Amino acid sequence: MQRKKKYLVFSILTLIAILSSLFIILDWSGFIFNTYDINDPVSLNSSRIKLLVSFLCTLLVCIIGRDGINKRDTRRLTFIFILVFFADFNFFIGNAVLGILTFGIVQTLLILRNGTGFKEFLINSKISDRLRFIITGIFILIILGTLFRYILYPHINSKPILYVLLTYQLLLGCSFFTAWASLKIRYFPTINALFAALGMTFFLLCDLTVGMNLLFSPSIYRTVASYLTWIFYTPALILIGLSGYDINSHTTLK
C-alpha cells in the first residue's frame, strides 16, 4: 500500500472514530439526563452522523483498489457495501421494509463471499470434519432461533413480519457460520478471515438490537437497544471492510 493510501485509510478510520464518539455522546447523554423522547429516542443529528459513518465505511471499501486480496473479492465487497449504505439510507428516511430486504441481500452476498472455497473444503475434508461443520451450523441456528424466540417473537403481531424475521434469521445464522468457517477453509488469509468473523459477530449483535427497536413498544429496553445498535454496527462495518484489504502482503505493509 502506498504511503498516501495508507494515510487516507488512517484518516477515514480516525474520522469514523470521532463521529462514533459524537453519536455515542448524543445518544447516551440524553438517556443519562432523562431528556430523550421515549417514542423516538434517537435524535435527528445522531441519525445523520450514523449515516455519515456508514458512508465512510463504504468509502473505505471503495478505495481498496489494488490493495485487495483479489479483484473478484474487491468487486464483491464493494457491491456489498454499496448495498449496506443503501439499506442504511432507507432506514434513515423511515423505509424500514426496503432496508430489511436490502440487508437480506447483503447477508446472502456475505455468505457467498465468506464461504468462498467452502465446497472444495468439504470435498477434500474428512467425514468427521464434515459432520462437525454440519453440527456446528445446526447448533448456531438453534441458539440464534432460541434468542429470537424468547426476545423478539413475543412482540410479533402479524404473520408477514414473522416470515420476514424467520427468513432473515436463517440468512444471519448462515452468514455468521460461514464467516467463522472461513478461518478453517483458509481461502482468505487468517487475519482477514478473523476480521470477517469478528465483524459478523458484531453484525449479529447489531441485528438483534435492531429487531428489539423495531418490535418493542416504547420503553427503556427499546431505548437502550436503539443506542446499542450502532455501537455494535460500526465495528462490524469496519472489520468486514478491512477484511477486504490484503493485510499480509508486502505491498500493504510498506
C-alpha positions in Angstrom: 0.0 0.0 0.0 1.4 3.4 -1.0 2.0 5.9 1.8 -0.7 8.3 0.5 -3.2 5.4 0.5 -2.1 4.4 4.0 -2.7 7.9 5.3 -6.1 8.1 3.6 -7.2 4.8 5.2 -6.0 6.0 8.6 -7.8 9.3 8.1 -11.1 7.6 7.3 -10.8 5.3 10.4 -9.9 8.3 12.6 -12.9 10.3 11.3 -15.2 7.3 11.9 -13.8 7.0 15.5 -14.5 10.8 16.1 -18.0 10.6 14.6 -18.8 7.5 16.6 -17.8 9.3 19.8 -20.1 12.1 18.9 -23.2 9.9 18.3 -22.5 7.9 21.5 -22.4 11.2 23.4 -25.5 12.5 21.8 -27.4 9.2 22.5 -26.3 8.4 26.0 -26.3 12.0 27.4 -30.0 12.2 26.7 -30.5 8.9 28.4 -28.4 9.7 31.4 -30.0 13.1 31.9 -33.5 11.8 31.0 -34.1 14.3 28.2 -34.8 11.8 25.4 -38.1 11.2 23.8 -39.1 7.6 24.7 -41.2 7.3 21.4 -38.2 8.4 19.3 -35.1 8.2 21.4 -32.5 8.8 18.6 -32.1 12.4 17.6 -32.0 13.6 14.0 -28.4 14.8 14.4 -27.4 11.4 15.8 -29.0 9.7 12.8 -27.3 12.0 10.4 -23.9 11.2 12.0 -24.6 7.5 11.8 -25.4 7.7 8.1 -22.2 9.5 7.5 -20.3 6.8 9.4 -22.0 4.2 7.0 -20.8 6.3 4.0 -17.2 6.5 5.3 -17.2 2.7 5.8 -18.4 2.3 2.3 -15.7 4.7 1.1 -13.1 2.6 3.0 -14.1 -0.4 0.9 -14.4 1.5 -2.4 -10.8 2.7 -2.3 -9.3 -0.8 -1.8 -8.3 -1.0 -5.4 -5.1 -2.9 -6.0 -4.7 -3.5 -2.2 -7.4 -6.1 -2.1 -7.0 -9.9 -1.8 -8.0 -10.3 -5.4 -10.1 -8.4 -8.0 -13.1 -10.7 -7.5 -13.3 -10.2 -3.8 -12.8 -6.5 -4.1 -15.7 -6.2 -6.5 -17.9 -8.3 -4.3 -17.1 -6.4 -1.2 -17.6 -3.0 -2.9 -21.0 -4.0 -4.2 -22.0 -5.4 -0.7 -21.1 -2.1 1.0 -22.9 0.0 -1.6 -26.0 -2.1 -0.7 -25.2 -1.6 3.0 -25.2 2.2 2.6 -28.4 2.0 0.5 -30.1 0.0 3.3 -28.9 2.4 6.0 -30.2 5.3 3.9 -33.6 3.6 3.7 -33.7 3.2 7.5 -32.7 6.9 7.8 -35.7 8.0 5.7 -38.0 5.6 7.6 -38.4 2.9 4.9 -37.6 0.0 7.2 -39.1 -2.6 4.9 -36.8 -1.9 2.0 -33.9 -1.6 4.4 -34.5 -5.1 5.8 -35.0 -6.6 2.4 -31.7 -5.0 1.3 -29.9 -6.3 4.3 -31.2 -9.8 3.4 -29.4 -9.4 0.1 -26.3 -8.2 1.9 -26.3 -11.3 4.2 -26.8 -13.6 1.1 -23.8 -11.9 -0.6 -21.7 -12.1 2.6 -22.5 -15.9 2.8 -21.2 -16.3 -0.8 -18.2 -14.1 -0.2 -17.1 -15.5 3.2 -17.9 -19.1 2.1 -15.6 -19.0 -0.9 -13.8 -22.3 -1.1 -16.4 -24.0 1.2 -17.4 -26.6 -1.4 -13.8 -27.6 -2.2 -13.0 -27.7 1.6 -15.9 -30.1 2.2 -14.9 -32.3 -0.8 -11.3 -32.6 0.5 -12.1 -32.9 4.2 -12.6 -35.9 6.3 -16.1 -37.2 7.1 -15.6 -36.3 10.7 -14.8 -32.7 9.7 -18.0 -32.5 7.5 -20.1 -33.8 10.4 -18.5 -31.3 12.8 -19.3 -28.5 10.4 -22.9 -29.6 10.0 -23.4 -30.0 13.7 -21.8 -26.6 14.4 -24.1 -24.9 11.8 -27.2 -26.5 13.2 -26.1 -25.6 16.8 -25.7 -21.9 15.7 -29.1 -21.8 14.1 -30.7 -23.4 17.3 -29.0 -20.8 19.5 -30.0 -17.9 17.3 -33.5 -19.3 17.0 -33.8 -19.5 20.8 -32.6 -15.9 21.2 -35.1 -14.7 18.6 -37.9 -16.9 20.0 -37.7 -15.5 23.5 -36.6 -11.9 22.8 -38.3 -10.9 19.6 -41.1 -13.4 18.7 -43.4 -12.5 21.6 -43.6 -8.9 20.2 -44.6 -10.0 16.6 -48.3 -9.4 15.8 -48.5 -10.3 12.1 -47.6 -13.3 10.0 -45.8 -11.3 7.3 -43.4 -9.9 9.9 -42.9 -13.4 11.3 -42.0 -14.8 7.9 -39.6 -11.9 7.1 -37.9 -12.4 10.5 -37.6 -16.1 10.1 -36.0 -15.7 6.7 -33.6 -13.1 7.9 -32.8 -15.1 11.0 -31.8 -18.1 8.7 -29.6 -15.8 6.5 -28.0 -14.2 9.5 -27.2 -17.6 11.1 -25.7 -18.9 7.9 -23.7 -15.7 7.4 -22.3 -15.9 10.9 -21.4 -19.6 10.4 -19.6 -19.1 7.1 -17.7 -16.1 8.4 -16.2 -18.2 11.2 -15.9 -21.2 8.9 -13.6 -19.1 6.7 -10.9 -19.5 9.4 -11.0 -23.2 8.7 -11.5 -23.1 5.0 -8.3 -20.9 4.6 -9.3 -19.3 1.3 -8.7 -16.0 3.0 -5.5 -15.1 5.0 -6.1 -15.8 8.7 -6.2 -12.2 9.7 -8.7 -11.4 7.0 -10.9 -14.3 8.0 -10.7 -13.3 11.6 -11.7 -9.7 10.8 -14.7 -11.1 8.8 -15.7 -13.4 11.6 -15.5 -10.8 14.3 -17.3 -8.3 12.0 -20.2 -10.8 11.6 -20.3 -11.3 15.4 -20.9 -7.6 15.9 -23.4 -7.7 13.0 -25.4 -10.4 14.7 -25.5 -8.4 17.9 -26.5 -5.3 16.0 -29.3 -7.0 14.2 -30.7 -8.4 17.5 -30.9 -4.8 18.8 -32.5 -3.6 15.5 -35.2 -6.3 16.0 -35.8 -5.1 19.5 -36.0 -1.5 18.3 -38.5 -2.3 15.6 -40.7 -4.7 17.5 -40.7 -3.4 21.1 -43.2 -0.9 22.4 -41.7 2.4 23.6 -39.8 1.6 26.8 -36.4 1.9 28.4 -35.4 -1.5 26.9 -36.2 -0.3 23.4 -34.3 2.9 24.0 -31.2 1.1 25.2 -31.4 -1.3 22.3 -31.6 1.6 19.8 -28.5 3.1 21.4 -26.5 -0.1 21.3 -27.3 -0.8 17.7 -24.6 1.4 16.2 -22.1 0.6 19.0 -22.2 -3.0 17.5 -22.8 -1.9 13.9 -19.8 0.4 13.5 -17.1 -2.1 14.4 -19.0 -4.7 12.2 -18.7 -2.5 9.1 -15.0 -1.5 9.9 -13.9 -5.1 10.5 -15.7 -6.5 7.4 -14.4 -3.7 5.3 -10.8 -4.2 6.4 -11.1 -7.9 5.7 -11.0 -6.9 2.1 -7.5 -5.5 2.3 -4.6 -7.8 1.6 -3.1 -7.1 5.0 -0.4 -9.8 4.8 1.1 -8.7 1.5 4.4 -6.9 1.5 2.9 -4.1 -0.6 0.3 -3.5 2.0 2.8 -3.2 4.8 5.2 -0.7 3.1 
